[in-house]
Amino acid sequence: MKITRRQLMGGAAGALLLPAGARAAAPATLRAGPVERQLAPEGYPPTALWGFEGSAPGPEIRLTQGARLERRLVNDLPQPTSVHWHGIRIDNAMDGVPGLTQQAVPPGGQFDYAFRLPDAGTYWYHAHNRSTEQVARGLYGPLIVEEPEGAPEVDAEEVLLIGDWRMTRDAQLSPDFDSLHDRAHGGRIGNYVTTNGSGDWTRPVRRHDRLRLRLINVANARIFELALQGLEGWVLALDGMPLDRPEPVQETLVLAPAQRVDLIVDVTAEEGDTAYLVQLTREGGLSQAAFPVAGQGAQARRPAPAALPPNPNTGLPEVSGARRLDLRMEGGAMGRLSSAMTVQGPKSMQGLMQDGLVWALNGFAGLPEAPLAEAARGEALRVMLINDTAFPHGMHLHGHHFREVQERGLGPLRDTILVDSGARREIALVADNPGDWLFHCHMLGHQAAGMKTWLRVA
Ligand SMILES: [Cu+2]
């Protein structure tokens, strides 16, 4: 691929951030490489996957807010890779985006990631090079940043990675990662759904136990509709960021790819019954997590939990004076294909298709040379997301959280927003993290097929 000046500068900036004292102890490794896992039920062979530190999904990384995360990515894969720390308001050079903040790490190479964790919450890390394939193969893991104080009292906590795999009959990953048909439609939708890599994830609980559930949608493209059964509780945080006050869980919880939700739930199912986190499908409810109830914990339900402590510098953007931008999504199957669509200069629609580019943002397919906007540090921006396509898109901005501009005011902080087909959703943010930040669809095949742009913050 063409190396731009921007990319070289990103690489140099990364090198300058390496610790000066080279004699300091090497950071812990995060080794990306092939692994095998019994993903399908017993009776099927193990599935060949890619993972971190010998495990897919990768190991949980858990630190306390304010701590530094240091990991040496070692690439034992047959492809270049990188790691993105999703939702972390991170140093730009550590953001893990090849072509924008670093060069992809070649097979046999390594890269030292080191950064401070400014916010408590539920985050995740995942490969960000050829991610349609690399995430589909299992290259991701949870990143949990604990509140130093003020965490709710619970009997147990579970991190639940909700995943979606496309498997063949012999329980191997279907190798059609680059399918243009998938990319032009809803993305790579699987045929086998797991929680933490298991098709029947189960944990025993007691009646009236209080659980903190951290849900992370790690799927390539599947939007999960989830519900609770025998569990009642509250949403405490979205995409890592605490709500001002806990909100009772609605009938359906929608989780787009890359979105997270923190729940506090009480086990209300009777002893001998089983409580569930259920995936709602057209065919009915599927167990996403089963909690068989044995014995009694607390004597009765406890009062609603308090809000989580807020993260720093998450005030409301000054919306009225904010600079307004449009981001129009076009293309895809059954979509209008603007003849003005371009990639690195004007190109015919047929030419775009040959490059595998079928989606555009503001008429441009692929990562443009110029950013969507150059913002002054601290500037407030409003971006109207206009979905002029036949598919929903989960738009993710790196390095920042934003709020939706709603009729009644500003919504909660998020880093990924689901925009339905035909919908317009406006977000507002304070561009306060300097650097070049990718802004893209997290249906990973859509991103690969053109749905990406970037913001520059001075
Ligand atoms: Cu999309």
Boltz pocket constraint, residues with backbone or C-beta under 6 A from the ligand:
constraints:
  - pocket:
      binder: B
      contacts: [[A, 392], [A, 393], [A, 394], [A, 441], [A, 442], [A, 443], [A, 446], [A, 447], [A, 451]]
      max_distance: 6.0
